Amino acid sequence: MLSHSCLSDLTIGKEAYKTRLYGDGKGGYVGATREDGGACAIAHVGRLVTVDGKRVLELTGYLTTPAQSTMLKEA
């Protein structure tokens, strides 16, 4: 998969993190990407769509910060 044409303009480095996406059974997906030990994350929300006849998972990434209640627990 790392040789896919959508990555052709990128140089691939070492593995940095993993993301798990959870489907709702209706084409919708959600998940979060966090670095180990990091408080912030990128929340991913998207749908399975068809682009040029190919099935593609199209996601929007949202920057996040810890919820205030989480910050209070850590203090």
N, C-alpha and C positions, 0 to 999 in steps of 0.2 A: 504493500500500500504506500510505502514511503516514496515509490517511484511514480506515483500518480501525477498526471499532467497538471493538476491544480497546485502542485507543490514545485513545479519546474523552475520557478524564479527564487527558490529558497535553498539555503544550505542547511542541511539537517545536522544538529548537534546531538549532545547526549540527552537521554530521557530526563525530563524535569518533573513531571507529575502525571497523575491519571485522573480522568474524569469519568464518572458514571452518569449515564442518562437514563431516566426512567420514563417509560411510555405509558400512556393512559389507555391503550388498546384502540384508540380512535385517530391515530396519526399525530398526536401531540406528545412532546417530550420536554423534560425539565431535568436539570442537574446543576451541580456547582463544581467549580475547580478551585482548589485551595493548595497552596504550597505547604509542605509539612511544617507545622508550628506557626503558620501564618494566621492572623486573625481575620483578615479580609479575604474575599473570594470574588469570583466572577460567576454570577448566576446565569445559566443558559436556559432559554425558553424558545421552543420552535416547533416546527411541523415537518412531517415527511411530505415532500412535494415532488413533482415531476418537472425536470428541466431538460429540454432537448431529448425527450424520450427516456431519460434516466431518472431513477429514484434518488433523491438527494435529501439529506437531513439539513434543513435550513434553520440556523439558530441565530438568535440575537443575544449578545452578551451584555449583562448589566453589572457595572461596578457595585460592590456592596461594602458595607462596614458592619461590624458586630452590632447586634441589637443592644439597646441600652441595658436591658436586664442581664445580658451576657457580660457586658462590661462591668456591671456592679458585682457579679459573682467572682470575677477574676481579681478585683481590687482587694 
